[in-house]
Amino acid sequence: MSKPRSKWQDVHGIFLLNKPKGITSNLALQKVRRIFNAKKAGHTGSLDPMATGLLPCCFGDATKVAGLMLNADKIYIAECLIGSQTDTGDATGTITKTSNKTKLSDEEIQIAIQSLTGDIKQIPPMYSALHHEGRRLYDLAREGKEVERKARDITIHSFKLINNEQGDVQRLRFEIKVSKGTYIRTLLEDFAKACGTYAHMTSLHRTQLGILKGDMISLDKLTEQANPFECLLPMDRALIEYPSFQLSKEQLQTLIHGLRFQITLEPKVYRLYDHHDKFVGLGEAQHNGQFKVKKLFLKSYQAFQKV
């Protein structure tokens, strides 16, 4: 007889999962959620099933933080095979185009990299979750249909070759830092096109999302933890790009009641802490000198107070 599941509980924090290959981001999240028995869970920065690496799993009030990270830059280690292109743009698809040009010189590689670094436009692939007239593009693609997609503005912050494997077919590995909305497999196709050939992505591993990086834990390692809660990060770890501001008791109560107070601060968003240095949420100083709430994480804050 299987062991009954423990009751779902309030859990607040962020877990940095090293997502395994072969499962969706949502399935990976649900596996982590069951280990923590968390009532509320979400992830940020979805990875395709074939991709591995950093998937921030957010629990409780931290799910509100997830939305603040959707625009974050990301860093990937991506590998591609030169000389063939697939319908999906990666190794899960069927080869649709081939080229006799399967070897690129160092000079060709660097010229193509430079042409695709900075602010560029990219046409999203058909095999993507974007919508067209109420349907996902990948559903249309599976039916053999192709529709016009509008090019989008993206930024390739850095595009570096880190390995050049010279075999029967050339394999290249890159470290790439990109903005929101970038499709790495499409970038690699465009790279190959700039070199006069084809390519498809054979592996993708994310190493950073926003300021979150390193210290990723696999599902296997998490299940071995005597106390998995020790692996949770406080939610404000994802928000350290915002300056901090310590509230007085009176200021905190003002914000909790949905009111504003007057203060002289540089107009921007701040991480808020109470007089005991407990994280409360985010607030915004305005040009008129008023300070208002942006987001309060009261469930997790009240849980801290009970400890």
N, C-alpha and C positions, 0 to 999 in steps of 0.2 A: 504494500500500500504506500502510495506516495505521501511525502511529508506535506501537511497543509501549509499554504503560504501565510506568512505573517501579515497582519493587518497593515494596509497602506498607512504611511506616516508622513508628517510634515518634515521635509528635508530641504535645506536651503544651502546652495553652494554650486560650484562648478567642478566637473570632473573632466580631465583631459584624457580622452580615450585615443589610443592608437588603433584606429579602426582596421579590422582585418579585411583582406581581399575576399570578394565573393558574396558579400551581403550588403543590403541597402543601409543607408545611414539611419533610417527609422528603425529597422530591425536591430541594429547595433545599439541604438538608444534604448530600446525596450529591454534588451538583455541587461544593460547597465541599470536601468530603472528597477528591475526586479531584485537585483542584488541589494539596492538601497531601500527597497519597498517604498519608493517615493510616490506621494500622491500626484504631484504635478511635475511634468518633465518636458523638455524640449531641447533641440540642438540648434546650432548655428553653423552656417557654411556647409551645406550638404555636399557629400562626396558620392560619386558614382560607385556602383558595386565593385568595379575592377580597381578602384583607387584605394589607397591605404593612407594612414597617417592621422594627423590631428583633427579630431572631431570633438569640440567642446560640448559636453552634455550638461545642461543647466537644469537645476531642480528648484522647485518652490519659487520664491521671489526672484531667483536668478534667471528665470525664464523672461523676466522683464528686461534683463540686461542683454539677453540674446539679440533682441531687436536693435539694440544700440551698436551691435558689432556687425550687422549685416553689410555695412558699407566699408568694412575694414579691408586693408590690403592683405594679400596672402602670398606665401612663399611655397613653391613646389620644387621637388626634384622630379623631372620628367625625362623619360627615355623614348626615343623613336627609332624606327627601322627605316632606312633609306631605300627607296626604289619601288615602293608599293603603297597604294592608298585603299582604304576600306570605306564601306558605306557609312559606318558609324564614326570613322575617324580614329578608331582605336583597334586593339587586337581582338575585341569581341565580335567585330563585324566580318563581312565577306569582302575579299579583295575585288575591287572594281577597276583599278587602273594600275598598270605597271610601267616601269621605265628601265631601259638598259643602263641608265646612269645610276649606279648603286654606290659610287664612291665620290665624296666631296673633298676638295682640298681645304687646307686650313684657311687660305685666303677667301675662298668662296663662303665658308662658314661664317667668318668674321664680318664680311660685307653684308650678308643676309641678316645676321644678328643686329648689326648697327641700324639697318633699314627698318627693323621692327622694334626698336627701342624708343621709348618716349610716348607721346600722345599719338595714337593711331586709330584707325577705324577698323572694325571687325564685323563680318556678317555672321550671325549666330548659325550653328549647324542645324540641319533638319532633325537630327537625333538630339533633341534638347527638350526641356520641360516647358519652354515658352508656349504661349497660346496663340492660335490663329483662328479667329472666328469661333471661339468657344471650345476649340479642341487643342490638345497638346500636339506640338510639332512631331514628337516621336511616334505618336499614333498614326499621323498622316504618312510619315516616312515608312512605317511598317506596312502600309497599304500601297507602297510604291509611288506615293504622291510627293511632289515637291512644289512648294509655294515660295513666292518672293518674300525675302526677309530684309528688313531695313538695316543698313550698317549702323553700328553703335560706336560711340566714342569710348575708348578705354585707354588706360595708361600701362605701359610695360616699364616699370621702374628700373629693372635690371634683367639682363638676359645673358647668362654666362655658360660657356661650354665647360663642363667639368670632367668629361670622359669621352674619348673617341676610340671605339673598339673596331679595329680593322680586321674583319673576317671575310667570309664569302660575301656577306652583305654588311654594310657599315651600320653600326649602332652608335647613336650619339646620346649623351646624357647631359642635361642642362639643369642649372638652378635658375629659377625664374620668379621674380617678384612682380605681382600684377595687382591691378585695381579690381574693384567689384565688377562682375559681369563678364570677365574674361574667360574664354574657353581655351584651355591649354591645347587640346587636340587640334582645334582650328588654327591656333598660332603655329603649331608644328607643321601643319599642312601648308600654311602660308610661307613658312620658312623654307620648306622644300621647293615650293613653287618659285620663290625668289632665286633658288639655285638651279632651276631648270629641271626639276625631277619631282618625285612624289615621296610621301612619307606617311606613316601612321604611328600613333602613340602605343607603346608596348607596356609602359608602367607609369604610374603617377603616385607620388607620395607627398602629402602636405606636411610641412614642418613648422609653419607659423600662420596664425590668423590674428591680425591686429597686433597687440602686444603679447598675446598668448603664444608661448613656444616652449619646447623642451619638456622634460619630465612627463612624457606621455606614458600611459600604462595600458597594457594589453588586457583583453578580457580574461585570458588565462591567469595573468598575474593578479588581477583584481579578485578573482574567485579564491585565490590562495591567501588573501589578506585576512588576518585574524580580526582586524577592525577596519573594514573598508572606508569608514567615515574619516579616517586619518588621511585618506587620499583626496578628500574634497578641498578645493580652494575657496576662500571667501570670495563673495561675488564682486567686491570692490577691486580685486586683483585685475579684473578685466577693464577697469575704468581709470587706471592710474595716469592715463593721458590727460585727465582733467585735474586741475589744481584742487587741493583740499581746503576746507573751511570748517572751523569748529564753531558750533552753535552754542549759545547760552541756553539755559533752561527755558527762558522766556521766548527766545527766538524759535526754539524747536516747537514749543506749544503753538506759537503763532502760525507756523507752517502746517502743523498737523491739523489745525482748524481751517486750513485753506485760505488763510489771510497772508498779507505781505508785510514786510517791515522795511524801514528806511536804513540804508547803510552806504558808505562810500567804498565801493569795490570796483575793480576793472570789470566792465561788462563782458561776461562770459559764463560758461557753465562750470559749476563747482561740485566736487564730492563733499558730502556733508557728514559730519561726525558730531556726536553729542559731547557733553563735558567729560564723559568717561572714555572718549575716543572710540565709541562704538559707531559703526557705519549706519547711516540713516537713509541716505538716498542722494538725489541730485537736485541742486537748486540753480537758479539763474539770476545773476545780477544784471539789471537793466540800465540803459543809458540815463533814465530819469532818477536813478538812485534807489529804486525799489528792488527788493529781493523777493523772488517768488519760487514756489515749488516747481520742479520739472518732473521728478518721480520720487515717491517715498516708498521704501520697502518695509512697511510696518510689521508684517507678519514675522519676518526674520528678526527685525529689531526687537519686537516683543518677546520672541523666543530667547534672544540674548539676555534680556532683562530677567528672565526666569531662571537662568543658569546660576 
